[in-house]
Amino acid sequence: MEEFTYRFHPQHHKVRELLDAGRIGDVVSTHARFHFNMDRVPGEVRLQPNLEGGAVNDVGCYAIDIMNMVMGGPPTSVYAKGTSSSDPVETTVAPILDYKGVLGTFDCGFEGFQGRD
């Protein structure tokens, strides 16, 4: 449950309650973004395919989880494209999740904004 603590925040329970009651209308789409700059140190577990590394498993899982909560269940189909310029796992990913005609999209990755010094 590391970092999934938002599931227990009262605001998320309220959103579910409002959706279930039809008080805020129908969800027509969802979108999320989660990127950060990862230091590529030797042995970085998030870059190891045999340890299920990659951007979706590390940060995209939160977008999937909250979309499933908002939509009331898992998607009926998923399409995703992942890329990496040099690593053995996907380091930038952009999926489309189909919730019976309502699309959820997100993008995530390890190459976030490179600020200036």
C-alpha positions in Angstrom: 0.0 0.0 0.0 3.0 2.3 -0.2 1.9 5.6 -1.7 -1.7 4.4 -2.2 -2.8 6.2 1.0 -4.9 8.6 -1.1 -7.4 5.7 -1.3 -8.3 6.4 2.3 -8.6 10.2 2.1 -12.1 11.4 2.8 -12.1 13.5 -0.4 -11.8 10.4 -2.6 -14.7 8.7 -0.7 -16.8 11.8 -1.2 -16.0 11.7 -5.0 -17.2 8.1 -5.1 -20.3 9.0 -3.1 -21.1 11.9 -5.5 -20.6 9.8 -8.6 -22.7 6.9 -7.2 -25.5 9.4 -6.4 -25.4 11.0 -9.8 -24.8 14.4 -8.2 -21.9 15.5 -10.4 -23.0 14.0 -13.7 -21.3 11.3 -15.8 -17.6 11.0 -16.2 -16.8 11.8 -19.9 -13.0 11.3 -19.7 -10.0 11.2 -17.3 -6.4 12.2 -17.6 -3.4 12.0 -15.4 0.4 12.8 -15.6 3.2 11.6 -13.4 6.8 12.3 -14.5 10.0 12.8 -12.6 13.8 12.9 -13.2 15.3 9.6 -12.2 19.0 9.3 -11.3 20.3 6.4 -13.3 22.6 4.8 -10.7 24.0 1.3 -11.2 21.6 -1.3 -10.0 18.5 1.0 -10.2 15.6 -1.5 -9.6 13.2 0.6 -11.7 15.3 -0.1 -14.8 15.5 -3.9 -14.4 13.1 -6.0 -16.5 13.5 -9.1 -14.3 12.2 -7.0 -11.3 9.2 -5.7 -13.3 10.8 -2.3 -13.8 9.5 0.5 -15.9 7.4 3.6 -15.7 4.0 2.0 -15.6 4.8 -0.2 -12.6 6.6 2.6 -10.8 4.4 5.6 -11.3 1.7 4.8 -13.8 0.1 2.4 -11.4 -1.3 5.4 -9.4 -3.1 6.8 -12.4 -4.6 3.4 -13.2 -5.7 2.9 -9.7 -7.5 6.2 -9.3 -9.1 5.9 -12.7 -10.4 2.5 -11.8 -11.8 4.0 -8.6 -13.5 6.9 -10.4 -14.8 4.6 -13.2 -16.0 1.9 -10.7 -13.9 -0.9 -12.1 -11.1 -1.9 -14.5 -11.0 -0.9 -18.2 -12.5 -3.2 -20.8 -9.4 -2.7 -23.1 -6.1 -1.0 -23.0 -3.7 0.3 -25.6 -0.3 1.7 -24.6 3.0 2.8 -26.2 6.2 2.8 -24.2 9.6 4.0 -25.2 13.1 4.2 -24.0 16.1 5.7 -25.7 18.7 3.6 -23.8 17.1 1.5 -21.0 15.9 -2.1 -21.1 12.4 -1.1 -19.8 9.9 1.6 -20.9 10.8 4.9 -19.3 8.1 7.0 -20.9 4.6 5.6 -21.5 1.2 6.9 -22.8 -1.7 4.5 -22.4 -5.4 4.7 -23.3 -7.8 2.9 -21.1 -11.3 2.2 -22.4 -14.0 2.1 -19.7 -17.0 1.0 -21.8 -16.6 4.0 -24.1 -15.3 6.5 -21.6 -11.6 7.0 -22.2 -8.9 7.4 -19.5 -5.5 8.6 -20.7 -2.3 9.1 -18.8 1.4 9.6 -19.4 4.2 8.8 -17.1 7.9 8.5 -17.1 11.4 8.9 -15.7 12.5 11.8 -17.9 10.7 14.8 -16.3 11.5 18.4 -16.8 15.2 19.2 -16.9 15.4 22.6 -15.2 18.2 25.1 -15.6 20.8 25.6 -13.0 
